[in-house]
Amino acid sequence: MGWWDSLWASSSSSDDPLRKLDPKLREFLERESPVKYSAAQQQQSPAKEQQATAATIGAAEGETNKPVVPRESQFQDGRYAHLWKTYKPLAEIEAETKSDHEKLMDVLEAYKERKNQIGKAALENCALEQLDWRQCMTNPSLSERMTMCRDQIKKFERCYMTQTRLLKALGYLSTYDRSPEVEEDIQLHADTLYHRMLSQEAEIAAARKEGRPIPKFPPLIPRVSVAAEPQKQQPQQEEELTQEQRSTLKERLKKVAEEDQAAEEEAYRAELRAKAEVASRVQDLWNKQERDRQKRKERGEETLWDRLSGTFRSSDGKR
């Protein structure tokens, strides 16, 4: 009845490539063949092939999405990729070719430049206050002429000093391997905190004027620095200050208004942390120099400077 099955084939056997064979021949093949064939396996194999093909295409697309040329290339579509294979950024080449003395000077110069950069960031955050001062100086009203723009000057000076304290307390430019995007976020956060402080002071003044209870606000700057990157955030204990540092902090707080003392204290503590990090980086460079000197000595390539530095180190016991 093979001819009957060929005329009225069911949907389950429509995809079977052996359905057109004679039943006896099919039984012989199924009995003698070492590989047992079933229609279910035949139906599953295309699905597996499609999954494997999709996985291969996905992996190829993932490799395609990777940039084949660095961002310094003008053509990001992959042109001239063979010319960029051996490319190294200038900063990386300079870092590899710098001497230990140059690396040490870079750390110290970066610490000195940090103060100037903090001042520039504070000026950017106080641009509106500076604009008001300039407009008062160029086109003053009668009352502003009489006071010589004293209100605008005080407003700008307070903004600049407070923004500087906030930037220091938040750790602006305190870490050398931080991305510019993070530094910009810290600068924006400092500006947000300043305007939040102004709104809180306005609410306190309004409460005093109306005879209401003075509202209490949480401190603007927590003990744990918000400038730390998420992967580096760890619970910090309050830094133990030495007697000299406590006296210095006490003298600095005497020169600041009461409402700005909290920010001034956090700024001072942030300065101490920045100094400690610079000292740690300098010590790491010295330790690396010592390891390199020992390696050269073991290879028999010790230089005259290595011998002199070793003599001074042994006589002093330290650097």
MARKERO-862882 format. One line per field, with one value per residue (C-alpha): residue in one letter; x, y, z. Coordinates in Angstrom, 1 decimal, m for minus. Example, Ala and Ser with C-alpha at 12.3 -4.5 7.8 and 13.67 -1.06 7.14 Angstrom:
residuo = A/S
c1 = 12.3/13.7
c2 = m4.5/m1.1
c3 = 7.8/7.1
//
This chain:
residuo = M/G/W/W/D/S/L/W/A/S/S/S/S/S/D/D/P/L/R/K/L/D/P/K/L/R/E/F/L/E/R/E/S/P/V/K/Y/S/A/A/Q/Q/Q/Q/S/P/A/K/E/Q/Q/A/T/A/A/T/I/G/A/A/E/G/E/T/N/K/P/V/V/P/R/E/S/Q/F/Q/D/G/R/Y/A/H/L/W/K/T/Y/K/P/L/A/E/I/E/A/E/T/K/S/D/H/E/K/L/M/D/V/L/E/A/Y/K/E/R/K/N/Q/I/G/K/A/A/L/E/N/C/A/L/E/Q/L/D/W/R/Q/C/M/T/N/P/S/L/S/E/R/M/T/M/C/R/D/Q/I/K/K/F/E/R/C/Y/M/T/Q/T/R/L/L/K/A/L/G/Y/L/S/T/Y/D/R/S/P/E/V/E/E/D/I/Q/L/H/A/D/T/L/Y/H/R/M/L/S/Q/E/A/E/I/A/A/A/R/K/E/G/R/P/I/P/K/F/P/P/L/I/P/R/V/S/V/A/A/E/P/Q/K/Q/Q/P/Q/Q/E/E/E/L/T/Q/E/Q/R/S/T/L/K/E/R/L/K/K/V/A/E/E/D/Q/A/A/E/E/E/A/Y/R/A/E/L/R/A/K/A/E/V/A/S/R/V/Q/D/L/W/N/K/Q/E/R/D/R/Q/K/R/K/E/R/G/E/E/T/L/W/D/R/L/S/G/T/F/R/S/S/D/G/K/R
c1 = 0.0/2.9/1.0/m1.8/0.5/2.1/m1.3/m2.6/0.6/0.0/1.5/3.8/5.4/5.4/8.9/10.3/12.6/12.1/8.4/8.4/10.4/8.8/7.9/10.0/13.0/12.5/12.4/15.6/17.4/16.3/17.4/20.8/21.9/24.3/22.8/19.2/17.2/14.1/12.0/12.3/16.0/15.7/13.3/15.6/18.8/17.7/16.8/20.3/21.9/19.9/21.0/24.6/24.4/22.8/25.5/28.2/26.6/26.3/30.0/30.9/28.8/30.4/33.8/32.6/31.3/34.8/36.7/39.3/41.1/41.8/39.8/42.7/41.9/39.9/38.2/36.3/34.9/38.1/40.0/43.7/43.4/46.7/48.5/47.1/48.1/51.3/50.0/50.6/49.3/51.9/51.2/51.9/55.2/56.2/55.4/57.5/60.5/60.5/63.2/62.5/63.3/60.9/58.1/58.8/58.7/55.4/53.8/55.0/54.0/50.6/50.1/51.1/48.9/45.9/45.5/45.3/42.8/40.6/40.6/39.6/36.8/35.5/35.5/33.5/30.9/30.7/30.3/26.9/28.1/31.1/28.8/26.7/29.8/31.0/27.7/27.6/31.1/30.2/26.7/25.9/22.8/22.9/22.9/25.5/27.7/27.4/28.3/30.9/29.2/29.9/27.0/28.1/31.7/30.7/28.4/31.2/33.8/31.6/30.8/34.4/35.6/32.7/33.1/36.8/36.1/33.5/35.8/38.6/36.3/34.8/38.3/38.5/41.7/42.9/43.4/45.7/44.2/40.6/38.8/37.9/34.2/34.4/36.1/33.4/30.8/32.5/32.6/28.9/28.1/30.0/27.9/24.7/25.8/26.4/23.0/21.4/23.2/21.8/18.3/18.7/19.9/16.9/14.6/16.3/16.0/12.3/11.7/13.3/11.4/8.0/8.9/8.7/11.1/14.4/14.6/17.5/19.3/21.8/25.4/26.2/29.3/29.4/32.5/32.9/34.0/31.4/34.3/35.6/34.8/32.2/34.7/37.0/34.4/35.1/33.8/36.3/36.9/37.3/41.0/42.9/44.6/47.8/48.1/49.7/47.0/44.3/45.8/46.1/42.5/41.4/43.1/41.6/38.1/38.4/38.8/35.6/32.0/30.1/27.9/31.1/33.1/31.9/32.9/36.3/37.0/36.2/38.4/41.3/40.9/40.7/44.0/45.6/44.4/45.8/49.1/49.1/48.4/51.2/53.6/52.5/53.1/56.6/57.4/56.2/58.6/61.5/60.7/60.7/64.0/65.5/64.2/65.6/68.9/69.1/68.3/71.1/73.4/72.6/73.3/76.5/75.3/75.4/76.1/78.1/74.9/73.6/76.8/76.5/72.8/73.5/76.2/74.0/71.2/73.3/74.7/71.4/69.4/66.6/66.1
c2 = 0.0/2.3/4.0/4.8/6.4/8.5/9.8/10.6/11.5/12.9/16.2/14.5/12.5/15.3/16.4/12.8/12.3/8.5/8.6/7.9/4.6/1.2/0.0/m3.2/m1.2/1.2/m1.6/m3.1/0.2/0.8/m2.7/m2.7/1.0/1.6/5.1/5.0/7.7/9.4/12.2/14.0/14.2/15.6/18.3/19.2/19.5/22.6/24.3/23.5/24.8/28.0/28.5/27.9/30.3/33.0/32.5/32.8/35.9/37.4/36.8/38.3/41.4/41.7/41.7/44.2/46.6/46.8/49.8/48.7/52.1/54.2/57.4/59.5/58.4/60.7/57.7/55.6/53.3/51.2/52.8/52.6/50.2/48.5/51.8/52.1/48.6/49.7/53.1/54.2/57.5/60.2/60.2/56.4/56.8/59.7/57.7/54.8/57.0/59.3/58.9/58.4/62.0/63.3/61.0/62.4/66.0/65.3/64.2/67.3/69.7/68.1/68.7/72.4/72.8/71.3/74.6/76.6/74.2/74.3/78.1/77.9/75.4/77.7/80.7/78.6/77.8/81.5/82.8/84.4/86.1/87.4/88.6/90.6/92.2/93.1/94.6/96.6/98.0/98.9/100.1/100.8/102.4/105.3/103.1/100.8/103.9/104.9/101.5/100.8/97.4/96.2/93.7/92.1/91.9/90.1/87.8/86.8/86.4/84.2/82.1/81.7/80.8/78.4/76.7/76.3/74.6/72.3/71.3/70.5/68.6/66.5/65.5/67.5/66.5/64.6/61.4/61.4/58.4/59.7/60.5/64.1/63.1/62.2/65.5/67.4/65.6/66.6/70.2/70.1/68.5/71.2/73.9/72.0/71.9/75.6/76.5/74.0/75.9/79.2/77.8/76.4/79.8/81.5/79.1/79.7/83.5/83.2/81.0/83.6/86.4/84.6/83.4/79.7/77.0/77.1/74.0/71.6/70.3/67.5/68.4/69.2/67.1/63.6/62.1/59.6/61.5/61.4/61.9/58.4/56.2/53.4/50.6/52.3/53.4/51.9/52.8/55.4/56.1/59.7/60.7/61.0/64.4/65.1/67.8/70.2/69.5/70.1/73.5/74.5/73.5/75.4/78.6/78.3/77.8/81.0/83.0/81.5/82.3/79.8/78.6/77.9/76.1/72.6/73.1/74.6/71.6/69.1/71.1/71.0/67.2/66.8/68.7/66.4/63.4/64.9/65.4/61.9/60.6/62.6/61.3/57.8/58.2/59.6/56.8/54.3/55.9/55.7/52.0/51.4/53.1/51.0/47.8/48.8/49.6/46.2/44.5/46.4/45.5/41.8/41.9/43.7/46.9/49.2/52.8/55.5/57.2/53.9/53.6/57.2/56.9/53.6/55.2/58.1/55.8/53.5/56.5/58.2/55.0/56.6/59.1
c3 = 0.0/m0.6/m3.4/m1.0/1.4/m1.4/m2.3/1.2/3.0/6.5/7.6/10.0/7.2/4.6/5.6/5.6/2.6/2.8/2.5/m1.2/m0.9/m1.1/2.4/2.1/0.9/3.7/6.3/4.8/5.0/8.6/9.6/7.8/8.2/11.2/11.7/12.7/10.9/12.4/11.1/14.4/14.1/10.6/11.9/14.8/12.7/10.7/14.0/15.4/12.2/12.5/16.1/15.2/12.3/14.5/17.1/14.5/13.0/16.5/17.3/13.9/14.6/18.1/16.5/13.9/16.5/18.0/16.7/14.2/14.4/17.4/18.1/16.9/13.3/11.2/9.5/12.0/9.3/9.3/6.5/6.8/9.7/8.6/9.2/12.8/14.0/15.6/16.7/20.3/21.8/22.4/26.1/26.3/24.4/26.6/29.7/28.6/27.7/30.7/33.3/37.0/37.7/35.1/36.5/40.0/38.7/36.9/40.2/42.0/39.1/39.0/42.7/42.2/39.2/41.1/43.0/39.8/38.2/41.3/41.0/37.3/38.1/40.8/38.4/35.9/38.6/39.6/36.1/36.7/39.9/37.9/35.2/37.7/39.0/35.6/34.6/37.8/37.0/33.4/33.8/37.5/38.9/41.3/44.4/43.0/42.3/45.9/47.2/44.5/43.7/47.2/47.2/43.9/45.0/48.2/46.4/43.9/46.6/48.7/45.7/44.8/48.3/48.9/45.5/46.2/49.5/48.0/45.1/47.5/49.9/47.0/45.9/42.6/40.8/43.9/41.8/38.8/37.0/37.0/33.7/32.8/32.7/36.4/37.2/35.4/37.3/40.6/39.4/38.6/41.9/43.7/41.9/42.9/46.5/46.5/45.2/47.6/50.4/49.2/49.1/52.6/53.9/52.2/54.0/57.3/56.8/55.9/59.0/61.3/59.7/60.1/63.6/62.6/64.0/62.1/59.8/60.2/57.2/56.8/56.1/52.5/52.4/54.0/55.6/52.8/49.7/46.9/44.4/44.8/41.8/42.5/42.2/44.7/47.3/50.7/54.2/55.5/59.1/60.1/59.7/62.9/62.9/64.7/67.3/64.8/62.3/64.8/65.8/62.2/61.5/64.6/63.4/59.9/61.3/63.4/60.1/58.6/59.2/61.2/58.3/56.3/58.9/58.0/54.4/55.4/57.7/54.9/52.5/54.9/55.4/51.6/51.3/53.8/51.8/48.6/50.2/51.5/48.0/46.5/49.2/48.4/44.7/45.4/47.7/45.0/42.5/45.0/45.6/41.9/41.5/44.3/42.6/39.3/40.9/42.6/39.3/37.5/40.4/40.0/36.3/36.8/35.1/38.1/37.1/38.9/40.0/41.4/43.5/44.8/45.6/47.4/49.4/50.5/51.3/53.4/55.3/55.9/56.3/54.2/51.4
//
